Amino acid sequence: MLNAILLSLAGLVGLAVGGELLVRGAVGIAQKLGVSTLFTGLVIVGFATSMPEMVASVQASLAGSPEIAWGNIVGSNLANTLLILGVSALVAPIVLTGTGRRDAVVALAATLLLWGLVLSGYGARWIGFALLFGIIAYIVWRYRHPGAAAAEEQDEEGPQNGVIAGLLFVAGLGILVLGGNALVTGAIDLATIFKVPETVIGLTVVAVGTSLPELAASIAAALRGKSALALGNVVGSNIYNILLIGGATMSIAPVALPAELAGLQMALLTASAAALLALLWFAKSIGRTLGAVLLAAFIANVVLVFA
């Protein structure tokens, strides 16, 4: 058991370090491309911070444990909306400027699609390819229609040298692969030792561990008053998790999604996606009180999962 715990912890550290390097490299690349803060959060940072989930889910699928992969996807999106936005708002209230509404609609639509797949009890490789096509179409659409946020000045901290930024990105990705492999191996061992369903391990231990880069990026953005980056990181990551990571998982292991997700977890995930969309349309900010509510909802769900 000690080996499984140490392996899981080593994997979490690897994901945190690799995610940080990947984010810094991605931001540096974005600076060179001259794209907006919101686009950086949605596409560049959203993609970069989703790589731990991507690596962990793909490793789990290759290891014959797609339950961990899908639990990780659902759990990571719950962590993004409830844990990360909640903690970020507690650190510094997040001002909502009306940006990201269209992307929140895409995130909700992707969530509803995921729920439909869970309820269908059907899995096929063509579904995975369709999800992967969906993320490509989203990136192209978002780049061609940047919206009003395109005029925002990009001043996030990142390496000014394009070569260094690229090296950081590649190094971070390599560390993520090693960390993801260690985390998944340790998580499978822990699930076997404690006789806990692999879906539960994916929803909790793996999901929170792979969400550490998003948490670090969003807190840093909130502290610097970059609400668009913090929100874009969360919403973009949610979209990537379902379309990119879900697509990769289904392409590798074309099996039905775990039935355990069909009830409370997907209902809570859909409700959180709808609530975020409503906040972006009707609220002016996510203050500390609402942040505490989001965090409490996440903690309560974790307790219920293990109950």
Buried (B, 14 or more C-beta within 10 A) or exposed (E): EEEBEEBBBBBBBBBBBBBBBBBBBBBBBBBBEEBBBBBBBBBBBBBBBBBBBBBBBBBBBBBEBBBBBBBBBBBBBBBBBBBBBBBBBBBBBBBBBEBBEBBBBBBBBBBBBBBEBBEEEEBEEEBBBBBBEBBEEBBEEBEEEBBEBEEBEBEBEBBEEEEBBBBBBEBBBBBBBBBBBBBBBBBBBBBEEEEBBBBBBBBBBBBBBBBBBBBBBBBBBBEBEBBBBBBBBBBBBBBBBBBBBBBBBBBBBBBBBBEBBBEEBBEBBBEBBBBBBEBBEEBEBBBBEBBBBBBEBBEEBBEEBEE
